[in-house]
């Protein structure tokens, strides 16, 4: 949320992986890094389904006011289709092509399984 989302090396590496046909994955707050990745000048998440820590979960832990951005809002800002579980803290894993995202810590195992399936 604070560093990798703006880190040029990280963003370039994700773009290179994606363009090489590799899967990129992140869980909880991690998917925010994808909002600044572009592929051939287009936002990576534009028109894609993705998830990550929801605004409601951020509110529930009392951190909304201290976060530099809210992940849910950022996915929508770049034209992504943000998806979330019907209840707070429930598992939500979204696979959209080469992009795998998980909503919260409960989603970590599911992201790992999806990643292993994608590259296995």
N, CA, C and O atoms as CSV, one atom per row, in Angstrom:
chain,resi,resn,atom,element,x,y,z
A,1,UNK,N,N,0.819,-1.198,0.000
A,1,UNK,CA,C,0.000,0.000,0.000
A,1,UNK,C,C,0.857,1.253,0.000
A,1,UNK,O,O,0.440,2.298,-0.499
A,2,UNK,N,N,2.048,1.147,0.557
A,2,UNK,CA,C,2.868,2.342,0.734
A,2,UNK,C,C,4.084,2.400,-0.179
A,2,UNK,O,O,4.544,3.494,-0.505
A,3,UNK,N,N,4.625,1.251,-0.604
A,3,UNK,CA,C,5.878,1.315,-1.350
A,3,UNK,C,C,5.822,0.616,-2.712
A,3,UNK,O,O,6.090,1.254,-3.730
A,4,UNK,N,N,5.486,-0.658,-2.758
A,4,UNK,CA,C,5.544,-1.374,-4.034
A,4,UNK,C,C,4.574,-0.832,-5.071
A,4,UNK,O,O,4.823,-0.960,-6.269
A,5,UNK,N,N,3.488,-0.237,-4.639
A,5,UNK,CA,C,2.501,0.299,-5.569
A,5,UNK,C,C,3.095,1.410,-6.443
A,5,UNK,O,O,2.591,1.683,-7.532
A,6,UNK,N,N,4.167,2.047,-5.963
A,6,UNK,CA,C,4.832,3.118,-6.711
A,6,UNK,C,C,6.237,2.731,-7.192
A,6,UNK,O,O,6.885,3.513,-7.888
A,7,UNK,N,N,6.707,1.546,-6.833
A,7,UNK,CA,C,8.074,1.142,-7.135
A,7,UNK,C,C,8.222,0.766,-8.610
A,7,UNK,O,O,7.645,-0.219,-9.071
A,8,UNK,N,N,8.996,1.557,-9.337
A,8,UNK,CA,C,9.138,1.359,-10.782
A,8,UNK,C,C,9.698,-0.011,-11.141
A,8,UNK,O,O,9.276,-0.612,-12.129
A,9,UNK,N,N,10.641,-0.509,-10.351
A,9,UNK,CA,C,11.220,-1.828,-10.628
A,9,UNK,C,C,10.171,-2.931,-10.452
A,9,UNK,O,O,10.078,-3.845,-11.271
A,10,UNK,N,N,9.392,-2.834,-9.385
A,10,UNK,CA,C,8.339,-3.820,-9.130
A,10,UNK,C,C,7.297,-3.793,-10.245
A,10,UNK,O,O,6.890,-4.839,-10.750
A,11,UNK,N,N,6.872,-2.598,-10.622
A,11,UNK,CA,C,5.863,-2.468,-11.675
A,11,UNK,C,C,6.378,-3.019,-13.000
A,11,UNK,O,O,5.643,-3.689,-13.726
A,12,UNK,N,N,7.626,-2.737,-13.310
A,12,UNK,CA,C,8.215,-3.235,-14.562
A,12,UNK,C,C,8.322,-4.753,-14.546
A,12,UNK,O,O,8.054,-5.405,-15.554
A,13,UNK,N,N,8.710,-5.315,-13.418
A,13,UNK,CA,C,8.835,-6.771,-13.299
A,13,UNK,C,C,7.481,-7.454,-13.494
A,13,UNK,O,O,7.391,-8.467,-14.188
A,14,UNK,N,N,6.437,-6.907,-12.891
A,14,UNK,CA,C,5.098,-7.473,-13.068
A,14,UNK,C,C,4.679,-7.394,-14.533
A,14,UNK,O,O,4.132,-8.351,-15.080
A,15,UNK,N,N,4.936,-6.253,-15.164
A,15,UNK,CA,C,4.609,-6.103,-16.595
A,15,UNK,C,C,5.370,-7.133,-17.432
A,15,UNK,O,O,4.791,-7.762,-18.317
A,16,UNK,N,N,6.657,-7.304,-17.156
A,16,UNK,CA,C,7.468,-8.272,-17.908
A,16,UNK,C,C,6.960,-9.697,-17.713
A,16,UNK,O,O,6.882,-10.461,-18.675
A,17,UNK,N,N,6.616,-10.063,-16.478
A,17,UNK,CA,C,6.065,-11.394,-16.212
A,17,UNK,C,C,4.786,-11.592,-17.012
A,17,UNK,O,O,4.613,-12.609,-17.684
A,18,UNK,N,N,3.900,-10.622,-16.934
A,18,UNK,CA,C,2.615,-10.731,-17.611
A,18,UNK,C,C,2.805,-10.867,-19.124
A,18,UNK,O,O,2.194,-11.728,-19.756
A,19,UNK,N,N,3.650,-10.017,-19.696
A,19,UNK,CA,C,3.877,-10.054,-21.142
A,19,UNK,C,C,4.550,-11.357,-21.586
A,19,UNK,O,O,4.428,-11.764,-22.742
A,20,UNK,N,N,5.262,-12.007,-20.654
A,20,UNK,CA,C,5.909,-13.287,-20.960
A,20,UNK,C,C,4.947,-14.465,-20.786
A,20,UNK,O,O,5.336,-15.620,-20.960
A,21,UNK,N,N,3.694,-14.167,-20.442
A,21,UNK,CA,C,2.704,-15.218,-20.292
A,21,UNK,C,C,2.682,-15.863,-18.922
A,21,UNK,O,O,2.017,-16.879,-18.721
A,22,UNK,N,N,3.404,-15.279,-17.977
A,22,UNK,CA,C,3.439,-15.829,-16.620
A,22,UNK,C,C,2.266,-15.307,-15.806
A,22,UNK,O,O,1.724,-14.237,-16.085
A,23,UNK,N,N,1.885,-16.071,-14.802
A,23,UNK,CA,C,0.807,-15.678,-13.904
A,23,UNK,C,C,1.346,-14.713,-12.851
A,23,UNK,O,O,2.458,-14.885,-12.351
A,24,UNK,N,N,0.557,-13.705,-12.522
A,24,UNK,CA,C,0.886,-12.791,-11.427
A,24,UNK,C,C,-0.213,-12.922,-10.381
A,24,UNK,O,O,-1.394,-13.015,-10.716
A,25,UNK,N,N,0.186,-12.929,-9.106
A,25,UNK,CA,C,-0.782,-13.159,-8.043
A,25,UNK,C,C,-0.449,-12.326,-6.821
A,25,UNK,O,O,0.715,-12.030,-6.552
A,26,UNK,N,N,-1.489,-11.951,-6.080
A,26,UNK,CA,C,-1.311,-11.216,-4.826
A,26,UNK,C,C,-2.569,-11.398,-3.991
A,26,UNK,O,O,-3.647,-11.686,-4.511
A,27,UNK,N,N,-2.405,-11.221,-2.673
A,27,UNK,CA,C,-3.520,-11.422,-1.755
A,27,UNK,C,C,-3.572,-10.290,-0.729
A,27,UNK,O,O,-2.550,-9.679,-0.418
A,28,UNK,N,N,-4.756,-10.020,-0.213
A,28,UNK,CA,C,-5.032,-9.038,0.825
A,28,UNK,C,C,-4.756,-7.617,0.298
A,28,UNK,O,O,-5.438,-7.171,-0.625
A,29,UNK,N,N,-3.782,-6.908,0.859
A,29,UNK,CA,C,-3.459,-5.567,0.369
A,29,UNK,C,C,-2.539,-5.618,-0.857
A,29,UNK,O,O,-2.412,-4.632,-1.583
A,30,UNK,N,N,-1.906,-6.757,-1.080
A,30,UNK,CA,C,-0.950,-6.896,-2.179
A,30,UNK,C,C,-1.459,-6.542,-3.560
A,30,UNK,O,O,-0.712,-5.945,-4.336
A,31,UNK,N,N,-2.715,-6.883,-3.916
A,31,UNK,CA,C,-3.179,-6.578,-5.275
A,31,UNK,C,C,-3.153,-5.097,-5.650
A,31,UNK,O,O,-3.284,-4.759,-6.827
A,32,UNK,N,N,-2.987,-4.216,-4.674
A,32,UNK,CA,C,-2.918,-2.796,-5.007
A,32,UNK,C,C,-1.752,-2.522,-5.959
A,32,UNK,O,O,-1.800,-1.563,-6.728
A,33,UNK,N,N,-0.717,-3.344,-5.917
A,33,UNK,CA,C,0.423,-3.132,-6.810
A,33,UNK,C,C,0.008,-3.228,-8.279
A,33,UNK,O,O,0.630,-2.605,-9.139
A,34,UNK,N,N,-1.026,-3.995,-8.567
A,34,UNK,CA,C,-1.458,-4.154,-9.955
A,34,UNK,C,C,-2.110,-2.903,-10.535
A,34,UNK,O,O,-2.184,-2.768,-11.756
A,35,UNK,N,N,-2.585,-1.986,-9.695
A,35,UNK,CA,C,-3.317,-0.829,-10.227
A,35,UNK,C,C,-2.418,0.116,-11.019
A,35,UNK,O,O,-2.910,0.842,-11.882
A,36,UNK,N,N,-1.130,0.123,-10.751
A,36,UNK,CA,C,-0.233,1.013,-11.488
A,36,UNK,C,C,0.567,0.296,-12.572
A,36,UNK,O,O,1.411,0.905,-13.228
A,37,UNK,N,N,0.303,-0.982,-12.757
A,37,UNK,CA,C,0.978,-1.730,-13.822
A,37,UNK,C,C,0.256,-1.454,-15.135
A,37,UNK,O,O,-0.972,-1.503,-15.204
A,38,UNK,N,N,1.024,-1.167,-16.163
A,38,UNK,CA,C,0.447,-1.011,-17.494
A,38,UNK,C,C,1.098,-2.013,-18.435
A,38,UNK,O,O,2.267,-2.368,-18.288
A,39,UNK,N,N,0.312,-2.456,-19.400
A,39,UNK,CA,C,0.807,-3.351,-20.444
A,39,UNK,C,C,0.464,-2.687,-21.763
A,39,UNK,O,O,-0.705,-2.504,-22.100
A,40,UNK,N,N,1.497,-2.333,-22.499
A,40,UNK,CA,C,1.333,-1.614,-23.765
A,40,UNK,C,C,0.492,-0.344,-23.577
A,40,UNK,O,O,-0.356,-0.019,-24.407
A,41,UNK,N,N,0.743,0.364,-22.472
A,41,UNK,CA,C,0.094,1.637,-22.191
A,41,UNK,C,C,-1.288,1.547,-21.583
A,41,UNK,O,O,-1.891,2.576,-21.282
A,42,UNK,N,N,-1.809,0.342,-21.393
A,42,UNK,CA,C,-3.161,0.148,-20.850
A,42,UNK,C,C,-3.049,-0.427,-19.441
A,42,UNK,O,O,-2.220,-1.307,-19.205
A,43,UNK,N,N,-3.868,0.052,-18.493
A,43,UNK,CA,C,-3.821,-0.514,-17.144
A,43,UNK,C,C,-4.057,-2.032,-17.155
A,43,UNK,O,O,-4.983,-2.518,-17.803
A,44,UNK,N,N,-3.221,-2.761,-16.440
A,44,UNK,CA,C,-3.326,-4.214,-16.377
A,44,UNK,C,C,-4.720,-4.662,-15.962
A,44,UNK,O,O,-5.236,-5.641,-16.501
A,45,UNK,N,N,-5.336,-3.967,-15.015
A,45,UNK,CA,C,-6.633,-4.390,-14.490
A,45,UNK,C,C,-7.832,-3.856,-15.268
A,45,UNK,O,O,-8.969,-4.208,-14.956
A,46,UNK,N,N,-7.604,-3.027,-16.257
A,46,UNK,CA,C,-8.728,-2.473,-17.016
A,46,UNK,C,C,-9.556,-3.597,-17.631
A,46,UNK,O,O,-9.047,-4.424,-18.387
A,47,UNK,N,N,-10.853,-3.607,-17.287
A,47,UNK,CA,C,-11.748,-4.619,-17.833
A,47,UNK,C,C,-11.582,-5.996,-17.219
A,47,UNK,O,O,-12.209,-6.951,-17.677
A,48,UNK,N,N,-10.754,-6.120,-16.194
A,48,UNK,CA,C,-10.484,-7.420,-15.563
A,48,UNK,C,C,-11.148,-7.493,-14.200
A,48,UNK,O,O,-11.365,-6.471,-13.548
A,49,UNK,N,N,-11.467,-8.701,-13.777
A,49,UNK,CA,C,-11.999,-8.947,-12.432
A,49,UNK,C,C,-10.825,-9.082,-11.475
A,49,UNK,O,O,-9.823,-9.721,-11.797
A,50,UNK,N,N,-10.951,-8.480,-10.298
A,50,UNK,CA,C,-9.897,-8.575,-9.286
A,50,UNK,C,C,-10.512,-8.322,-7.914
A,50,UNK,O,O,-11.597,-7.754,-7.797
A,51,UNK,N,N,-9.797,-8.754,-6.884
A,51,UNK,CA,C,-10.221,-8.502,-5.526
A,51,UNK,C,C,-9.022,-8.117,-4.679
A,51,UNK,O,O,-7.888,-8.110,-5.158
A,52,UNK,N,N,-9.270,-7.808,-3.459
A,52,UNK,CA,C,-8.249,-7.436,-2.484
A,52,UNK,C,C,-8.982,-6.919,-1.259
A,52,UNK,O,O,-10.213,-6.926,-1.234
A,53,UNK,N,N,-8.265,-6.477,-0.258
A,53,UNK,CA,C,-8.877,-6.025,0.986
A,53,UNK,C,C,-9.948,-4.989,0.679
A,53,UNK,O,O,-9.677,-3.976,0.035
A,54,UNK,N,N,-11.166,-5.247,1.144
A,54,UNK,CA,C,-12.311,-4.392,0.795
A,54,UNK,C,C,-12.371,-3.135,1.662
A,54,UNK,O,O,-11.777,-3.077,2.739
A,55,UNK,N,N,-13.089,-2.144,1.178
A,55,UNK,CA,C,-13.305,-0.925,1.963
A,55,UNK,C,C,-13.982,-1.259,3.292
A,55,UNK,O,O,-13.633,-0.689,4.326
A,56,UNK,N,N,-14.947,-2.178,3.268
A,56,UNK,CA,C,-15.662,-2.547,4.492
A,56,UNK,C,C,-14.725,-3.221,5.498
A,56,UNK,O,O,-14.847,-2.997,6.702
A,57,UNK,N,N,-13.798,-4.037,5.014
A,57,UNK,CA,C,-12.830,-4.679,5.917
A,57,UNK,C,C,-11.879,-3.632,6.496
A,57,UNK,O,O,-11.521,-3.692,7.672
A,58,UNK,N,N,-11.478,-2.684,5.671
A,58,UNK,CA,C,-10.613,-1.603,6.146
A,58,UNK,C,C,-11.321,-0.806,7.243
A,58,UNK,O,O,-10.719,-0.470,8.263
A,59,UNK,N,N,-12.595,-0.510,7.024
A,59,UNK,CA,C,-13.394,0.193,8.041
A,59,UNK,C,C,-13.485,-0.631,9.326
A,59,UNK,O,O,-13.364,-0.093,10.427
A,60,UNK,N,N,-13.697,-1.939,9.177
A,60,UNK,CA,C,-13.882,-2.813,10.342
A,60,UNK,C,C,-12.641,-2.870,11.232
A,60,UNK,O,O,-12.757,-3.051,12.445
A,61,UNK,N,N,-11.459,-2.717,10.640
A,61,UNK,CA,C,-10.229,-2.732,11.447
A,61,UNK,C,C,-9.779,-1.325,11.830
A,61,UNK,O,O,-8.752,-1.154,12.488
A,62,UNK,N,N,-10.547,-0.324,11.418
A,62,UNK,CA,C,-10.272,1.048,11.815
A,62,UNK,C,C,-9.066,1.690,11.148
A,62,UNK,O,O,-8.434,2.577,11.722
A,63,UNK,N,N,-8.746,1.247,9.947
A,63,UNK,CA,C,-7.554,1.786,9.276
A,63,UNK,C,C,-7.854,2.628,8.038
A,63,UNK,O,O,-6.930,3.088,7.367
A,64,UNK,N,N,-9.115,2.829,7.735
A,64,UNK,CA,C,-9.468,3.583,6.531
A,64,UNK,C,C,-8.774,4.938,6.479
A,64,UNK,O,O,-8.258,5.333,5.434
A,65,UNK,N,N,-8.761,5.636,7.582
A,65,UNK,CA,C,-8.222,6.999,7.608
A,65,UNK,C,C,-6.700,7.068,7.469
A,65,UNK,O,O,-6.172,8.116,7.098
A,66,UNK,N,N,-5.988,5.987,7.756
A,66,UNK,CA,C,-4.527,6.045,7.687
A,66,UNK,C,C,-3.958,5.439,6.409
A,66,UNK,O,O,-2.753,5.521,6.169
A,67,UNK,N,N,-4.801,4.839,5.599
A,67,UNK,CA,C,-4.322,4.239,4.357
A,67,UNK,C,C,-4.140,5.326,3.295
A,67,UNK,O,O,-4.963,6.235,3.195
A,68,UNK,N,N,-3.073,5.239,2.505
A,68,UNK,CA,C,-2.868,6.247,1.459
A,68,UNK,C,C,-3.947,6.181,0.378
A,68,UNK,O,O,-4.318,7.204,-0.198
A,69,UNK,N,N,-4.445,4.983,0.106
A,69,UNK,CA,C,-5.541,4.753,-0.848
A,69,UNK,C,C,-6.311,3.544,-0.353
A,69,UNK,O,O,-5.824,2.795,0.495
A,70,UNK,N,N,-7.498,3.352,-0.872
A,70,UNK,CA,C,-8.265,2.148,-0.573
A,70,UNK,C,C,-8.221,1.250,-1.800
A,70,UNK,O,O,-8.551,1.674,-2.908
A,71,UNK,N,N,-7.815,0.017,-1.591
A,71,UNK,CA,C,-7.605,-0.914,-2.690
A,71,UNK,C,C,-8.849,-1.070,-3.564
A,71,UNK,O,O,-8.761,-1.019,-4.790
A,72,UNK,N,N,-9.988,-1.258,-2.939
A,72,UNK,CA,C,-11.237,-1.423,-3.695
A,72,UNK,C,C,-11.464,-0.235,-4.629
A,72,UNK,O,O,-11.811,-0.422,-5.796
A,73,UNK,N,N,-11.274,0.971,-4.130
A,73,UNK,CA,C,-11.458,2.175,-4.944
A,73,UNK,C,C,-10.440,2.246,-6.075
A,73,UNK,O,O,-10.770,2.660,-7.186
A,74,UNK,N,N,-9.212,1.845,-5.797
A,74,UNK,CA,C,-8.159,1.919,-6.804
A,74,UNK,C,C,-8.392,0.949,-7.959
A,74,UNK,O,O,-8.143,1.291,-9.115
A,75,UNK,N,N,-8.866,-0.253,-7.655
A,75,UNK,CA,C,-9.173,-1.213,-8.726
A,75,UNK,C,C,-10.243,-0.615,-9.641
A,75,UNK,O,O,-10.132,-0.690,-10.865
A,76,UNK,N,N,-11.258,-0.031,-9.052
A,76,UNK,CA,C,-12.324,0.591,-9.843
A,76,UNK,C,C,-11.810,1.796,-10.626
A,76,UNK,O,O,-12.226,2.023,-11.762
A,77,UNK,N,N,-10.902,2.569,-10.020
A,77,UNK,CA,C,-10.366,3.774,-10.668
A,77,UNK,C,C,-9.672,3.459,-11.985
A,77,UNK,O,O,-9.754,4.238,-12.935
A,78,UNK,N,N,-8.986,2.315,-12.046
A,78,UNK,CA,C,-8.259,1.965,-13.275
A,78,UNK,C,C,-9.102,1.132,-14.231
A,78,UNK,O,O,-8.585,0.589,-15.208
A,79,UNK,N,N,-10.403,1.029,-13.951
A,79,UNK,CA,C,-11.295,0.321,-14.865
A,79,UNK,C,C,-11.445,-1.158,-14.584
A,79,UNK,O,O,-11.971,-1.902,-15.412
A,80,UNK,N,N,-10.982,-1.591,-13.413
A,80,UNK,CA,C,-11.147,-2.992,-13.039
A,80,UNK,C,C,-12.526,-3.258,-12.471
A,80,UNK,O,O,-13.212,-2.338,-12.025
A,81,UNK,N,N,-12.931,-4.515,-12.488
A,81,UNK,CA,C,-14.201,-4.945,-11.923
A,81,UNK,C,C,-13.907,-5.568,-10.565
A,81,UNK,O,O,-13.559,-6.746,-10.478
A,82,UNK,N,N,-14.048,-4.772,-9.500
A,82,UNK,CA,C,-13.748,-5.247,-8.147
A,82,UNK,C,C,-14.828,-6.230,-7.693
A,82,UNK,O,O,-16.023,-5.956,-7.811
A,83,UNK,N,N,-14.392,-7.373,-7.175
A,83,UNK,CA,C,-15.281,-8.426,-6.704
A,83,UNK,C,C,-14.971,-8.676,-5.237
A,83,UNK,O,O,-13.804,-8.673,-4.847
A,84,UNK,N,N,-16.015,-8.897,-4.398
A,84,UNK,CA,C,-15.753,-9.193,-2.989
A,84,UNK,C,C,-16.715,-10.243,-2.472
A,84,UNK,O,O,-17.783,-10.470,-3.041
A,85,UNK,N,N,-16.316,-10.877,-1.381
A,85,UNK,CA,C,-17.157,-11.871,-0.730
A,85,UNK,C,C,-18.406,-11.191,-0.163
A,85,UNK,O,O,-18.395,-9.992,0.114
A,86,UNK,N,N,-19.468,-11.958,0.006
A,86,UNK,CA,C,-20.711,-11.395,0.524
A,86,UNK,C,C,-20.610,-11.003,1.993
A,86,UNK,O,O,-21.375,-10.161,2.462
A,87,UNK,N,N,-19.673,-11.607,2.726
A,87,UNK,CA,C,-19.490,-11.296,4.138
A,87,UNK,C,C,-18.042,-10.925,4.395
A,87,UNK,O,O,-17.140,-11.408,3.711
A,88,UNK,N,N,-17.816,-10.062,5.386
A,88,UNK,CA,C,-16.453,-9.702,5.777
A,88,UNK,C,C,-15.676,-10.944,6.177
A,88,UNK,O,O,-16.218,-11.875,6.771
A,89,UNK,N,N,-14.403,-10.935,5.839
A,89,UNK,CA,C,-13.424,-11.950,6.254
A,89,UNK,C,C,-13.614,-13.311,5.613
A,89,UNK,O,O,-12.913,-14.258,5.970
A,90,UNK,N,N,-14.542,-13.434,4.675
A,90,UNK,CA,C,-14.734,-14.710,3.980
A,90,UNK,C,C,-13.757,-14.807,2.813
A,90,UNK,O,O,-13.307,-13.796,2.273
A,91,UNK,N,N,-13.446,-16.021,2.445
A,91,UNK,CA,C,-12.526,-16.251,1.326
A,91,UNK,C,C,-13.142,-15.778,0.013
A,91,UNK,O,O,-14.320,-16.008,-0.263
A,92,UNK,N,N,-12.315,-15.114,-0.787
A,92,UNK,CA,C,-12.682,-14.740,-2.150
A,92,UNK,C,C,-11.409,-14.773,-2.979
A,92,UNK,O,O,-10.470,-14.018,-2.729
A,93,UNK,N,N,-11.390,-15.644,-3.954
A,93,UNK,CA,C,-10.267,-15.745,-4.877
A,93,UNK,C,C,-10.803,-15.487,-6.275
A,93,UNK,O,O,-11.808,-16.068,-6.683
A,94,UNK,N,N,-10.129,-14.617,-6.999
A,94,UNK,CA,C,-10.548,-14.288,-8.354
A,94,UNK,C,C,-9.409,-14.631,-9.308
A,94,UNK,O,O,-8.275,-14.182,-9.141
A,95,UNK,N,N,-9.741,-15.434,-10.306
A,95,UNK,CA,C,-8.784,-15.768,-11.362
A,95,UNK,C,C,-9.327,-15.173,-12.650
A,95,UNK,O,O,-10.414,-15.534,-13.101
A,96,UNK,N,N,-8.569,-14.266,-13.235
A,96,UNK,CA,C,-8.946,-13.664,-14.510
A,96,UNK,C,C,-7.737,-13.779,-15.429
A,96,UNK,O,O,-6.845,-12.931,-15.413
A,97,UNK,N,N,-7.719,-14.813,-16.209
A,97,UNK,CA,C,-6.570,-15.060,-17.080
A,97,UNK,C,C,-5.324,-15.303,-16.250
A,97,UNK,O,O,-5.296,-16.200,-15.408
A,98,UNK,N,N,-4.306,-14.512,-16.486
A,98,UNK,CA,C,-3.018,-14.653,-15.796
A,98,UNK,C,C,-2.977,-13.923,-14.458
A,98,UNK,O,O,-1.941,-13.916,-13.793
A,99,UNK,N,N,-4.082,-13.313,-14.055
A,99,UNK,CA,C,-4.096,-12.526,-12.827
A,99,UNK,C,C,-4.914,-13.263,-11.767
A,99,UNK,O,O,-6.079,-13.597,-11.984
A,100,UNK,N,N,-4.281,-13.511,-10.616
A,100,UNK,CA,C,-4.950,-14.169,-9.500
A,100,UNK,C,C,-4.878,-13.231,-8.300
A,100,UNK,O,O,-3.800,-12.768,-7.927
A,101,UNK,N,N,-6.041,-12.954,-7.698
A,101,UNK,CA,C,-6.075,-12.080,-6.535
A,101,UNK,C,C,-6.928,-12.713,-5.441
A,101,UNK,O,O,-7.878,-13.448,-5.711
A,102,UNK,N,N,-6.559,-12.404,-4.190
A,102,UNK,CA,C,-7.315,-12.880,-3.039
A,102,UNK,C,C,-7.692,-11.702,-2.162
A,102,UNK,O,O,-6.910,-10.764,-2.006
A,103,UNK,N,N,-8.890,-11.744,-1.589
A,103,UNK,CA,C,-9.430,-10.589,-0.877
A,103,UNK,C,C,-8.773,-10.298,0.464
A,103,UNK,O,O,-8.547,-9.134,0.795
A,104,UNK,N,N,-8.464,-11.321,1.237
A,104,UNK,CA,C,-8.048,-11.103,2.623
A,104,UNK,C,C,-7.223,-12.303,3.089
A,104,UNK,O,O,-7.025,-13.233,2.307
A,105,UNK,N,N,-6.737,-12.317,4.329
A,105,UNK,CA,C,-5.929,-13.448,4.781
A,105,UNK,C,C,-6.623,-14.809,4.624
A,105,UNK,O,O,-5.951,-15.814,4.392
A,106,UNK,N,N,-7.941,-14.853,4.747
A,106,UNK,CA,C,-8.667,-16.116,4.576
A,106,UNK,C,C,-8.546,-16.654,3.151
A,106,UNK,O,O,-8.840,-17.822,2.899
A,107,UNK,N,N,-8.119,-15.812,2.232
A,107,UNK,CA,C,-8.015,-16.181,0.824
A,107,UNK,C,C,-6.624,-16.667,0.432
A,107,UNK,O,O,-6.420,-17.100,-0.702
A,108,UNK,N,N,-5.680,-16.604,1.339
A,108,UNK,CA,C,-4.288,-16.924,1.002
A,108,UNK,C,C,-4.119,-18.347,0.485
A,108,UNK,O,O,-3.449,-18.556,-0.526
A,109,UNK,N,N,-4.710,-19.320,1.153
A,109,UNK,CA,C,-4.570,-20.702,0.701
A,109,UNK,C,C,-5.193,-20.886,-0.680
A,109,UNK,O,O,-4.619,-21.553,-1.541
A,110,UNK,N,N,-6.355,-20.300,-0.888
A,110,UNK,CA,C,-7.015,-20.406,-2.184
A,110,UNK,C,C,-6.199,-19.779,-3.306
A,110,UNK,O,O,-6.174,-20.300,-4.421
A,111,UNK,N,N,-5.539,-18.679,-3.024
A,111,UNK,CA,C,-4.661,-18.054,-4.023
A,111,UNK,C,C,-3.497,-18.990,-4.332
A,111,UNK,O,O,-3.111,-19.151,-5.490
A,112,UNK,N,N,-2.938,-19.608,-3.290
A,112,UNK,CA,C,-1.841,-20.550,-3.500
A,112,UNK,C,C,-2.262,-21.736,-4.356
A,112,UNK,O,O,-1.517,-22.158,-5.241
A,113,UNK,N,N,-3.431,-22.270,-4.104
A,113,UNK,CA,C,-3.950,-23.392,-4.893
A,113,UNK,C,C,-4.178,-22.952,-6.341
A,113,UNK,O,O,-3.811,-23.665,-7.275
A,114,UNK,N,N,-4.782,-21.782,-6.522
A,114,UNK,CA,C,-5.027,-21.275,-7.877
A,114,UNK,C,C,-3.718,-21.037,-8.614
A,114,UNK,O,O,-3.618,-21.324,-9.806
A,115,UNK,N,N,-2.724,-20.521,-7.923
A,115,UNK,CA,C,-1.419,-20.271,-8.531
A,115,UNK,C,C,-0.753,-21.593,-8.902
A,115,UNK,O,O,-0.198,-21.720,-9.993
A,116,UNK,N,N,-0.802,-22.569,-8.013
A,116,UNK,CA,C,-0.190,-23.875,-8.304
A,116,UNK,C,C,-0.881,-24.544,-9.493
A,116,UNK,O,O,-0.227,-25.188,-10.314
A,117,UNK,N,N,-2.186,-24.392,-9.580
A,117,UNK,CA,C,-2.938,-24.955,-10.692
A,117,UNK,C,C,-2.581,-24.251,-11.996
A,117,UNK,O,O,-2.451,-24.888,-13.042
A,118,UNK,N,N,-2.426,-22.937,-11.924
A,118,UNK,CA,C,-2.120,-22.146,-13.131
A,118,UNK,C,C,-0.759,-22.466,-13.702
A,118,UNK,O,O,-0.588,-22.506,-14.920
A,119,UNK,N,N,0.209,-22.692,-12.840
A,119,UNK,CA,C,1.575,-22.931,-13.327
A,119,UNK,C,C,1.936,-24.401,-13.356
A,119,UNK,O,O,2.974,-24.776,-13.900
A,120,UNK,N,N,1.086,-25.242,-12.774
A,120,UNK,CA,C,1.371,-26.669,-12.680
A,120,UNK,C,C,1.063,-27.363,-13.931
A,120,UNK,O,O,1.246,-28.577,-14.025
